[in-house]
Amino acid sequence: MADRKFRVVVAGAGVSGLFMAETLKRAGIDFAVYEKAGEVGGTWRDNTFPGLFVDVLSRQYEFPFQPNYTWSRKYAPATEIWAYIKKVARDRGLTKFIRFNEEIVAARFTNGCWHIETAKGNTDVADVFICATGFLHKPLFPDIAGSASFAGASFHSARWNHSVPYAGKRWGVIGSGASGVQITEALAWAGCDVTQFIRRAQWVHIRENPHSSWRERLKLRLPGGYQREQRRLWQFINEFDQWRLKPGPQREAMEQEFSSYLDYIKDPELKKKLTPDYNLGCTRIPKSDKNYYEAVQLPNAHIVKGQITSIVPDGVVMADGTQVKLDVLVYATGFDAHAYMRPMNVTGLNGTTIHEAWKEKIYSYGGIALPGFPNLFMLYGPFAPVNNVPVPLGLDQEIACIMRLIGEARARSAAVAPTAAATDRFLARLGTAFPGTVWVGGCKNWYTSQQPTPVLWPFPQSEHKAFFEQVPVDDFQFIPSRQGD
Ligand SMILES: Cc1cc2nc3c(=O)[nH]c(=O)nc-3n(C[C@H](O)[C@H](O)[C@H](O)COP(=O)(O)OP(=O)(O)OC[C@H]3O[C@@H](n4cnc5c(N)ncnc54)[C@H](O)[C@@H]3O)c2cc1C
């Protein structure tokens, strides 16, 4: 490949892809980002349902290279997060590197480099291929008989149909996860007739979401490192916040606090329906800014608990035979969180595809790389989501490590992949960390749905940082370029 410049291709222009793009741009590396949609933003572009707010502090959901001084609230609405991401792409001059409406459908490692193919039939060649394709990206629909027969509007929460008016409709929301809770709460307070269908109750965090005062916004602009101090403070708080990882007084206090939220519910029958029967934190905790428990007690809101057995043109039928009449049906049924870059067809050494590699179970080295797939990196791949750490902070550490590995590989004129032995060691270490955490113990969630080991990072944030700062070069194999057909 001596006749062309060292080149990186990135799939996806969400938070991860843009962070990667800015890093590559600063490093002066030739690169292109392929984005299957017509705009940046990923999650925040696709999820436009009412009631969506970021679940970490707005200020924690920032790229470290572009602070934002204008968040309107402690936890910003999704519209603001998306506007911020678009501004970053524009301000940083990243848009010119992005090929919009280009979905990568195949990538094959041949002759020491990645051969990329898009749905439109365009091709590219890169030394390094980075999948920033998201872990909550591919909408998941339940398999319910008769779903195609529904006569009214029906859509997934990640594809909200804004042409449907709220008023005068009987809304049904399937799902009790974070999206289902936020949508039900928003529709209920908007005065809609809304029925939420749940199979299992969720623990819900009832929180305050105040507007940012002008003083707070001003303070952030002051010289003297106020912002840096804030970051340090958050990191300290994240580090201290370990109730998910081990039993003890911190976890007991959290359980008490969350149980007390249920006291907002006056009707004992409703309270019983909404009381979870599994350990707190096992699923991602929905955040409620306008008191979900009060919202569902409004006369226009209803909770139906049980199994939906079929969907008919004018509603849904429950396992006990009752029918609920509906005009609009929202599937707040989550994502195929184990798809990662798939259905993209990724082929590594010896013709092994990603589907074959992950047939038995999903695995990775540190959530960023895979043995047998040289110079392939993932952002927020399997086991990357960290406990309570905001996504941009985790990315900072992953990307720095990927850049170091790319540098090593370039210096050796080689392609880099973790060894199978190092990957096994990483997975074994994860396996021993899960007992005692909140993620084991009977609940079903997107972390565990398809395999016994949840696809999460079960260690404190400091270990995430330490892991990526100290990734040993010996854990990697360097394959001389032009090998790998
Ligand atoms: C409803 C919802 C709320 C959330 N709230 C929070 C929160 O409050 N706090 C938090 O930390 N996290 C939250 N998350 C997690 C969120 O996904 C991450 O914070 C973050 O946005 C992930 O960014 P990403 O770039 O890795 O992935 P995504 O945002 O999913 O972006 C992936 C991009 O890749 C593109 N793409 C995918 N496949 C291809 C392909 N083959 N070719 C080309 N392009 C492709 C997609 O179109 C998309 O633009 C939430 C997720 C959801 C679904």
The ligand as an SDF file (V2000), in Angstrom:
LIG
                    3D

 53 58  0  0  0  0  0  0  0  0999 V2000
  -33.5460    6.3530   23.8280 C   0  0  0  0  0  0  0  0  0  0  0  0
  -32.1020    6.3440   24.2620 C   0  0  0  0  0  0  0  0  0  0  0  0
  -31.6760    7.1790   25.2830 C   0  0  0  0  0  0  0  0  0  0  0  0
  -30.3490    7.1700   25.6950 C   0  0  0  0  0  0  0  0  0  0  0  0
  -29.9940    8.0000   26.7090 N   0  0  0  0  0  0  0  0  0  0  0  0
  -28.6970    8.0100   27.1150 C   0  0  0  0  0  0  0  0  0  0  0  0
  -28.2840    8.8690   28.1680 C   0  0  0  0  0  0  0  0  0  0  0  0
  -29.1060    9.5840   28.7110 O   0  0  0  0  0  0  0  0  0  0  0  0
  -26.9810    8.8480   28.5520 N   0  0  0  0  0  0  0  0  0  0  0  0
  -26.0610    8.0350   27.9490 C   0  0  0  0  0  0  0  0  0  0  0  0
  -24.8880    8.0460   28.3320 O   0  0  0  0  0  0  0  0  0  0  0  0
  -26.4250    7.2220   26.9370 N   0  0  0  0  0  0  0  0  0  0  0  0
  -27.7060    7.1840   26.5210 C   0  0  0  0  0  0  0  0  0  0  0  0
  -28.0870    6.3440   25.5010 N   0  0  0  0  0  0  0  0  0  0  0  0
  -27.0650    5.5100   24.8460 C   0  0  0  0  0  0  0  0  0  0  0  0
  -26.6300    6.1780   23.5280 C   0  0  0  0  0  0  0  0  0  0  0  0
  -26.8420    5.2710   22.5260 O   0  0  0  0  0  0  0  0  0  0  0  0
  -25.1850    6.6460   23.6420 C   0  0  0  0  0  0  0  0  0  0  0  0
  -25.1010    7.6430   24.6550 O   0  0  0  0  0  0  0  0  0  0  0  0
  -24.5820    7.2750   22.3740 C   0  0  0  0  0  0  0  0  0  0  0  0
  -25.4640    8.1270   21.7140 O   0  0  0  0  0  0  0  0  0  0  0  0
  -24.0780    6.2120   21.4560 C   0  0  0  0  0  0  0  0  0  0  0  0
  -23.4190    6.8510   20.4130 O   0  0  0  0  0  0  0  0  0  0  0  0
  -22.7770    6.0130   19.2200 P   0  0  0  0  0  0  0  0  0  0  0  0
  -22.2110    6.9890   18.2710 O   0  0  0  0  0  0  0  0  0  0  0  0
  -21.8720    4.9820   19.7900 O   0  0  0  0  0  0  0  0  0  0  0  0
  -23.9980    5.2060   18.5860 O   0  0  0  0  0  0  0  0  0  0  0  0
  -25.2900    5.7600   17.8490 P   0  0  0  0  0  0  0  0  0  0  0  0
  -25.7380    7.0130   18.4510 O   0  0  0  0  0  0  0  0  0  0  0  0
  -26.2380    4.6200   17.7810 O   0  0  0  0  0  0  0  0  0  0  0  0
  -24.7660    6.0990   16.3880 O   0  0  0  0  0  0  0  0  0  0  0  0
  -24.4010    5.1100   15.4740 C   0  0  0  0  0  0  0  0  0  0  0  0
  -24.4260    5.7100   14.0840 C   0  0  0  0  0  0  0  0  0  0  0  0
  -23.9300    4.7470   13.1650 O   0  0  0  0  0  0  0  0  0  0  0  0
  -24.7350    4.7630   11.9930 C   0  0  0  0  0  0  0  0  0  0  0  0
  -24.6030    3.4440   11.3760 N   0  0  0  0  0  0  0  0  0  0  0  0
  -24.9500    2.2460   11.9100 C   0  0  0  0  0  0  0  0  0  0  0  0
  -24.6300    1.2450   11.0630 N   0  0  0  0  0  0  0  0  0  0  0  0
  -24.0480    1.8250    9.9810 C   0  0  0  0  0  0  0  0  0  0  0  0
  -23.4970    1.3030    8.7680 C   0  0  0  0  0  0  0  0  0  0  0  0
  -23.4810   -0.0060    8.5180 N   0  0  0  0  0  0  0  0  0  0  0  0
  -22.9830    2.1830    7.8770 N   0  0  0  0  0  0  0  0  0  0  0  0
  -22.9920    3.5260    8.1330 C   0  0  0  0  0  0  0  0  0  0  0  0
  -23.5190    4.0620    9.2520 N   0  0  0  0  0  0  0  0  0  0  0  0
  -24.0270    3.2210   10.1790 C   0  0  0  0  0  0  0  0  0  0  0  0
  -26.1220    5.0770   12.5100 C   0  0  0  0  0  0  0  0  0  0  0  0
  -26.9820    5.5870   11.5220 O   0  0  0  0  0  0  0  0  0  0  0  0
  -25.8140    6.0770   13.6160 C   0  0  0  0  0  0  0  0  0  0  0  0
  -25.8160    7.4030   13.1340 O   0  0  0  0  0  0  0  0  0  0  0  0
  -29.4090    6.3160   25.0700 C   0  0  0  0  0  0  0  0  0  0  0  0
  -29.8390    5.4620   24.0450 C   0  0  0  0  0  0  0  0  0  0  0  0
  -31.1720    5.4780   23.6440 C   0  0  0  0  0  0  0  0  0  0  0  0
  -31.6010    4.5660   22.5200 C   0  0  0  0  0  0  0  0  0  0  0  0
  1  2  1  0
  2  3  1  0
  2 52  2  0
  3  4  2  0
  4  5  1  0
  4 50  1  0
  5  6  2  0
  6  7  1  0
  6 13  1  0
  7  8  2  0
  7  9  1  0
  9 10  1  0
 10 11  2  0
 10 12  1  0
 12 13  2  0
 13 14  1  0
 14 15  1  0
 14 50  1  0
 15 16  1  0
 16 17  1  0
 16 18  1  0
 18 19  1  0
 18 20  1  0
 20 21  1  0
 20 22  1  0
 22 23  1  0
 23 24  1  0
 24 25  2  0
 24 26  1  0
 24 27  1  0
 27 28  1  0
 28 29  2  0
 28 30  1  0
 28 31  1  0
 31 32  1  0
 32 33  1  0
 33 34  1  0
 33 48  1  0
 34 35  1  0
 35 36  1  0
 35 46  1  0
 36 37  1  0
 36 45  1  0
 37 38  2  0
 38 39  1  0
 39 40  1  0
 39 45  2  0
 40 41  1  0
 40 42  2  0
 42 43  1  0
 43 44  2  0
 44 45  1  0
 46 47  1  0
 46 48  1  0
 48 49  1  0
 50 51  2  0
 51 52  1  0
 52 53  1  0
M  END
$$$$
